[in-house]
Amino acid sequence: MNLFLSILVAITFVEGAQKAPAAAQPAKKPEPAKSDQAAHYTLGPQDQLRITVADEPDLTNVYRIESDGFITFPLLNRVAASGLTAVELQARIRTLLASGYLRNPIVRVEIEQYKSQFVMVGGEVRAPGRVPMSGQMTLPEALAAAGSPTSAASNEVIVTHPKKPNADGTLPDKEPESVHVNLKDLMLGRTGQDIILQDGDTVYVPKAQTFFINGYVRNPGQLIWEPGITVQQAIALAGGLTDRGSDRRMKVDRVMTNGSVVKDLPIDLDSKVQPNDTIKVAARIF
């Protein structure tokens, strides 16, 4: 009987231990910032930072990067922050604090307000101008911030990255790098998300190039030109041929590169349309 009671007590004790609440865990110390935005964003003047030093309330505070690129930090006085990412600044402050001030300091830097960086969005957008960068910014986000493209916008967006200075501060001789993006692909999500904008980038949406189509089509007038468009596609955009329209004996008045106009060039359905062309669709003979 005593053996039975001993086993019963042991089982009860084990079950009670499993049901007992876990012992209170010590508060986790802050870890380095892992925000995708902060990972790529380069800090600059007027950015506002929250810097946390574990178990050091006198050092934990909100700091603003001054116009010269430094922050004023207790114990360390002036710390250069401009040009670094949040993670790099964490490492710098941690190293400085460990050099005679704190033992194994744990530091976290978070960006509270982005103030220093921007891109310029111009051309055929509803609100052209300077767009502040809220951390990492994609091309669709920049266009949305500028009110999105107008109805007169080209199907191409041009992103130009500024020249990066050499180590000695001089600018390279090569031209700034430009990326051309198809606006339709951008709106359909096929491209653009992978283009991460940089501080000082210029996003330009040109005005669309156009051509004209006249004669026996259902909707004659001005149409948006796209690279590679054929006469057959142009007729389709104009609503197709009328009952009397013919896809033969078509001609075009074409503006040449020197500004002169060549009239009545013969074309067929497979001919490529050029900007400023005036396509003339004739009537059927019978």
TILO-829485 format. One record per residue: x, y, z of N, C-alpha, C in turn; residue in one letter. Coordinates in steps of 0.2 Angstrom, whole numbers. Example, Ala and Ser with C-alpha at 12.3 -4.5 7.8 and 13.67 -1.06 7.14 Angstrom:
<drenses>
66,-28,39,62,-22,39,66,-16,39,a
64,-11,35,68,-5,36,64,0,39,s
</drenses>
This chain:
<drenses>
4,-6,0,0,0,0,4,6,0,m
10,6,4,14,12,4,17,13,-3,n
19,8,-6,22,8,-13,17,12,-17,l
11,10,-17,5,12,-21,5,20,-20,f
5,22,-14,4,29,-12,10,33,-14,l
16,30,-14,22,33,-16,22,35,-24,s
19,30,-28,19,31,-35,13,36,-37,i
8,36,-33,2,41,-34,5,48,-33,l
8,49,-27,11,55,-26,16,58,-31,v
20,53,-33,25,55,-39,22,57,-45,a
16,54,-47,13,56,-53,10,62,-52,i
6,63,-46,3,70,-45,8,76,-45,t
14,74,-43,19,80,-42,22,81,-50,f
22,76,-54,25,77,-61,19,81,-65,v
13,79,-64,8,83,-67,7,90,-65,e
8,91,-59,8,98,-56,13,102,-59,g
19,99,-59,25,103,-62,24,105,-69,a
20,100,-73,19,102,-80,14,108,-81,q
9,108,-76,4,113,-77,6,120,-74,k
11,120,-70,13,126,-66,15,131,-71,a
14,137,-70,16,142,-75,24,143,-75,p
26,144,-81,33,145,-82,36,150,-78,a
42,150,-76,45,155,-72,46,161,-76,a
45,167,-73,46,173,-77,52,174,-80,a
52,175,-86,59,176,-90,61,183,-90,q
67,184,-89,70,190,-89,68,194,-96,p
67,201,-95,66,205,-101,71,204,-106,a
69,203,-112,74,202,-118,77,209,-119,k
84,209,-120,87,215,-122,86,216,-129,k
87,223,-131,85,225,-138,90,221,-143,p
88,220,-149,92,217,-154,93,222,-159,e
98,221,-163,99,226,-169,93,227,-173,p
92,232,-176,86,234,-180,86,229,-186,a
80,226,-188,80,222,-194,75,224,-199,k
73,230,-199,68,233,-204,71,233,-211,s
67,231,-216,70,231,-222,72,238,-225,d
67,243,-222,69,250,-224,75,252,-221,q
76,251,-215,82,253,-212,89,250,-214,a
88,243,-217,93,240,-219,97,243,-225,a
93,246,-229,96,249,-235,96,257,-235,h
93,260,-230,92,267,-230,99,270,-227,y
101,275,-230,107,279,-228,105,285,-224,t
108,285,-218,106,291,-214,108,297,-216,l
105,303,-214,107,310,-216,104,315,-212,g
106,321,-213,104,327,-208,97,327,-208,p
95,328,-201,88,329,-199,84,323,-199,q
87,317,-200,84,311,-198,83,310,-191,d
77,307,-188,76,307,-181,77,299,-179,q
81,298,-174,83,291,-172,81,290,-165,l
78,284,-164,78,282,-157,83,277,-156,r
88,278,-151,93,274,-149,92,271,-142,i
92,265,-142,91,261,-135,97,258,-133,t
99,259,-127,105,255,-125,102,251,-119,v
103,244,-119,100,240,-114,103,242,-107,a
98,242,-102,99,244,-95,103,250,-94,d
102,255,-99,105,261,-98,100,267,-100,e
95,268,-95,90,273,-97,93,280,-98,p
98,282,-95,101,289,-97,104,289,-104,d
105,284,-107,108,284,-114,102,283,-119,l
97,280,-117,91,278,-122,87,285,-123,t
87,287,-129,83,293,-130,82,294,-138,n
79,299,-140,78,301,-147,83,306,-149,v
86,305,-154,92,309,-157,90,311,-164,y
92,318,-165,91,320,-172,98,321,-175,r
99,319,-181,106,320,-184,106,327,-186,i
112,331,-184,112,338,-186,115,339,-193,e
115,345,-194,116,347,-201,123,345,-204,s
128,344,-199,135,342,-201,135,335,-201,d
130,331,-200,130,324,-200,131,320,-194,g
132,324,-188,133,321,-182,127,321,-177,f
128,316,-172,123,316,-167,127,318,-160,i
124,321,-155,127,322,-149,124,317,-144,t
129,312,-142,127,307,-138,131,307,-131,f
127,305,-126,130,305,-119,136,301,-119,p
141,303,-115,148,299,-114,152,300,-120,l
149,300,-126,153,300,-132,154,306,-136,l
150,311,-133,149,318,-136,147,317,-144,n
151,318,-149,149,319,-156,151,312,-159,r
145,310,-162,146,303,-166,144,304,-173,v
148,303,-178,146,304,-185,141,298,-187,a
135,301,-190,130,296,-192,128,296,-199,a
129,302,-202,127,303,-209,131,298,-214,s
128,295,-218,131,291,-223,131,284,-221,g
129,282,-215,129,275,-212,121,273,-212,l
121,266,-212,114,263,-211,113,263,-204,t
107,261,-202,105,261,-194,109,255,-191,a
110,250,-195,114,244,-192,121,246,-191,v
124,250,-196,131,252,-196,132,257,-190,e
127,262,-189,128,266,-183,127,262,-176,l
123,257,-176,123,253,-170,130,250,-168,q
133,248,-174,140,245,-172,145,250,-170,a
144,256,-173,149,261,-171,148,263,-164,r
142,264,-162,140,267,-155,142,261,-150,i
141,255,-152,142,249,-148,150,249,-147,r
154,250,-152,161,249,-152,164,255,-147,t
161,261,-148,163,267,-144,162,266,-137,l
156,264,-135,154,263,-128,158,257,-125,l
160,252,-129,164,247,-126,171,249,-125,a
173,255,-128,180,257,-127,181,261,-121,s
179,258,-115,181,261,-108,175,264,-105,g
169,263,-108,163,265,-104,158,260,-102,y
156,255,-106,152,250,-104,154,243,-106,l
152,238,-102,155,231,-103,149,228,-108,r
151,225,-113,146,222,-118,140,226,-119,n
140,232,-121,134,236,-122,130,233,-128,p
123,233,-127,119,231,-133,115,237,-135,i
115,239,-141,113,245,-144,108,243,-149,v
102,247,-150,98,247,-155,96,254,-158,r
96,254,-165,95,261,-168,89,260,-172,v
84,264,-171,78,264,-175,77,271,-178,e
74,271,-184,73,277,-188,66,279,-186,i
65,284,-183,58,287,-181,55,291,-187,e
59,296,-190,57,300,-195,62,301,-200,q
60,300,-206,65,301,-212,64,308,-215,y
70,311,-215,70,318,-217,75,320,-222,k
80,316,-223,86,319,-226,86,317,-234,s
82,312,-236,83,310,-243,77,310,-247,q
78,311,-253,72,312,-258,74,310,-265,f
68,309,-269,69,308,-276,65,314,-280,v
67,316,-286,63,321,-290,59,317,-295,m
53,318,-295,48,315,-300,45,321,-304,v
47,320,-311,44,325,-315,41,323,-322,g
39,327,-326,36,325,-332,29,325,-331,g
26,320,-335,18,319,-335,16,315,-329,e
16,318,-323,13,316,-317,9,321,-314,v
4,320,-310,-1,325,-308,2,329,-302,r
7,327,-299,10,332,-294,18,331,-294,a
21,334,-299,28,333,-300,32,337,-294,p
38,335,-293,42,338,-288,46,334,-283,g
48,336,-278,52,332,-273,48,328,-269,r
50,321,-269,46,316,-265,51,314,-259,v
49,315,-253,54,312,-248,54,305,-248,p
59,302,-246,60,295,-246,59,292,-239,m
54,288,-238,52,285,-231,55,279,-231,s
62,279,-230,66,273,-230,66,270,-237,g
66,263,-238,67,260,-245,61,262,-249,q
62,265,-255,56,267,-259,57,263,-266,m
52,260,-269,52,258,-275,49,263,-280,t
50,261,-287,47,265,-292,40,266,-292,l
36,261,-291,28,262,-290,26,267,-285,p
30,266,-279,28,271,-273,30,278,-275,e
36,279,-278,37,286,-280,32,289,-285,a
30,285,-290,25,288,-294,18,289,-291,l
16,285,-286,10,286,-282,11,292,-278,a
17,293,-275,17,299,-271,17,305,-275,a
19,305,-282,18,311,-286,11,311,-290,a
7,308,-287,0,308,-290,-2,303,-296,g
3,299,-298,3,294,-303,3,298,-310,s
5,294,-315,5,297,-322,-1,300,-325,p
-1,305,-329,-7,308,-332,-9,304,-338,t
-14,306,-341,-17,302,-347,-12,303,-353,s
-8,309,-353,-4,310,-358,3,307,-358,a
4,303,-353,11,300,-351,13,295,-356,a
19,295,-358,22,290,-362,21,283,-358,s
22,278,-362,23,271,-359,30,269,-357,n
34,274,-356,40,273,-353,42,278,-347,e
45,275,-342,47,279,-337,55,279,-336,v
58,284,-335,66,284,-335,68,286,-328,i
72,282,-325,75,283,-319,82,284,-320,v
85,290,-317,92,291,-318,95,292,-311,t
100,288,-310,104,288,-304,110,293,-304,h
110,297,-299,116,302,-299,123,299,-299,p
128,303,-301,134,301,-301,137,300,-294,k
140,294,-292,143,293,-286,150,295,-286,k
152,299,-280,158,302,-280,164,297,-279,p
170,298,-282,175,294,-281,178,294,-273,n
183,290,-272,185,290,-265,188,297,-263,a
191,301,-268,194,307,-267,189,313,-267,d
182,311,-268,177,316,-268,176,319,-275,g
180,317,-280,178,320,-287,173,315,-290,t
170,318,-295,164,314,-299,167,311,-305,l
165,305,-306,167,301,-312,166,304,-318,p
169,303,-324,168,305,-330,162,302,-334,d
160,296,-332,155,293,-336,148,296,-334,k
144,295,-339,137,298,-339,133,295,-333,e
128,298,-330,124,295,-325,120,289,-328,p
119,284,-324,116,278,-326,108,279,-326,e
105,277,-332,98,278,-333,95,271,-334,s
89,270,-331,85,264,-332,78,265,-335,v
76,262,-341,70,263,-344,65,258,-342,h
59,260,-340,54,255,-338,48,256,-342,v
45,250,-344,38,251,-347,33,252,-342,n
29,257,-344,24,259,-339,18,254,-338,l
17,251,-344,11,246,-344,14,240,-339,k
20,238,-340,22,232,-336,23,234,-329,d
24,241,-328,24,243,-321,17,243,-318,l
12,245,-321,6,245,-318,3,238,-317,m
5,233,-321,3,226,-321,7,223,-316,l
12,226,-313,16,223,-308,22,218,-310,g
23,219,-317,28,214,-320,35,217,-319,r
36,223,-317,42,226,-316,42,232,-311,t
47,235,-309,47,241,-305,48,240,-298,g
45,234,-295,46,233,-288,53,232,-286,q
57,229,-291,64,227,-290,69,233,-291,d
66,239,-293,70,245,-294,70,249,-287,i
75,249,-283,75,252,-277,78,259,-278,i
75,264,-277,77,271,-278,82,273,-273,l
87,277,-275,92,280,-271,91,288,-270,q
94,290,-265,94,297,-264,97,301,-270,d
93,306,-272,95,310,-277,93,308,-284,g
89,302,-284,87,299,-291,82,304,-294,d
82,304,-301,77,308,-305,72,303,-308,t
66,303,-307,61,299,-311,57,304,-315,v
58,302,-322,55,306,-327,50,302,-331,y
44,305,-332,39,302,-336,38,307,-342,v
40,305,-348,40,309,-354,32,309,-356,p
31,315,-360,25,315,-363,25,310,-369,k
19,307,-370,18,302,-375,19,305,-382,a
23,301,-386,23,303,-393,17,300,-397,q
14,304,-402,8,302,-405,9,301,-413,t
3,299,-416,3,299,-423,-5,300,-424,f
-6,301,-431,-13,302,-433,-15,297,-438,f
-22,296,-438,-25,291,-443,-31,294,-445,i
-31,295,-452,-37,298,-455,-40,294,-460,n
-46,296,-463,-49,292,-468,-54,288,-466,g
-55,282,-469,-60,277,-468,-59,272,-462,y
-58,275,-456,-58,271,-450,-64,274,-445,v
-66,270,-440,-72,272,-436,-70,278,-432,r
-64,278,-429,-62,284,-424,-56,287,-427,n
-56,291,-432,-50,294,-434,-48,300,-429,p
-41,301,-429,-39,306,-425,-32,304,-422,g
-30,307,-416,-23,307,-413,-23,300,-409,q
-18,296,-409,-17,291,-405,-10,290,-402,l
-9,287,-397,-3,286,-393,1,281,-397,i
8,284,-398,12,279,-402,16,275,-397,w
17,269,-399,21,264,-395,27,261,-400,e
33,260,-397,38,257,-401,35,250,-404,p
36,250,-411,35,243,-414,28,243,-417,g
23,248,-415,16,247,-417,16,247,-425,i
12,243,-428,11,242,-435,5,246,-437,t
4,246,-444,-2,250,-447,-8,246,-445,v
-8,239,-445,-13,235,-443,-16,236,-436,q
-11,237,-432,-13,238,-425,-16,245,-424,q
-13,250,-428,-15,257,-428,-23,257,-430,a
-24,253,-435,-31,253,-438,-36,250,-432,i
-33,245,-429,-37,242,-423,-39,247,-418,a
-33,251,-416,-34,256,-411,-39,261,-413,l
-40,262,-419,-45,267,-422,-52,264,-423,a
-53,259,-420,-59,256,-421,-61,251,-427,g
-55,250,-431,-56,246,-437,-58,250,-443,g
-59,247,-448,-61,250,-455,-68,251,-455,l
-71,256,-458,-78,257,-459,-80,252,-465,t
-86,252,-466,-89,248,-471,-86,249,-478,d
-84,256,-479,-81,258,-485,-73,258,-485,r
-70,256,-479,-63,257,-479,-60,251,-482,g
-53,252,-484,-49,247,-488,-42,247,-484,s
-40,241,-484,-33,240,-481,-28,240,-487,d
-30,243,-492,-25,243,-498,-24,251,-500,r
-19,252,-504,-18,259,-506,-17,264,-500,r
-15,262,-495,-14,266,-489,-8,270,-490,m
-8,276,-487,-2,280,-488,-1,284,-481,k
5,287,-480,7,290,-474,11,297,-476,v
10,302,-472,14,308,-472,18,307,-466,d
25,307,-467,30,306,-462,34,312,-461,r
35,314,-455,40,319,-453,47,316,-452,v
52,318,-456,58,315,-455,62,318,-450,m
68,316,-449,73,318,-443,75,325,-444,t
75,327,-450,77,334,-451,72,339,-451,n
66,337,-449,60,341,-449,56,342,-455,g
58,339,-461,54,339,-467,49,334,-467,s
44,335,-471,38,330,-472,38,327,-478,v
38,321,-479,37,317,-485,30,315,-485,v
27,316,-491,20,315,-491,18,309,-496,k
13,305,-494,10,300,-498,15,294,-499,d
19,292,-494,23,286,-494,18,280,-494,l
19,275,-498,15,269,-498,17,265,-492,p
12,262,-489,12,258,-483,8,252,-484,i
9,247,-480,4,241,-480,3,239,-472,d
-1,234,-471,-3,232,-464,3,231,-460,l
8,228,-462,14,226,-458,19,232,-457,d
18,238,-461,23,243,-460,23,246,-453,s
29,248,-450,29,251,-444,27,258,-444,k
23,260,-439,21,267,-438,27,271,-434,v
28,277,-437,33,281,-433,30,287,-430,q
33,290,-425,30,296,-421,28,301,-426,p
23,305,-425,20,310,-429,18,308,-436,n
18,302,-438,15,300,-444,7,302,-445,d
5,303,-451,-2,304,-452,-4,298,-457,t
-7,293,-455,-9,288,-459,-16,289,-463,i
-16,288,-469,-22,290,-473,-25,283,-476,k
-31,281,-474,-34,275,-476,-39,277,-481,v
-38,274,-487,-43,275,-493,-49,271,-493,a
-54,273,-497,-60,269,-498,-59,263,-503,a
-63,259,-502,-63,253,-507,-66,256,-514,r
-63,253,-519,-65,255,-525,-72,252,-527,i
-73,245,-525,-80,242,-526,-83,241,-520,f
</drenses>
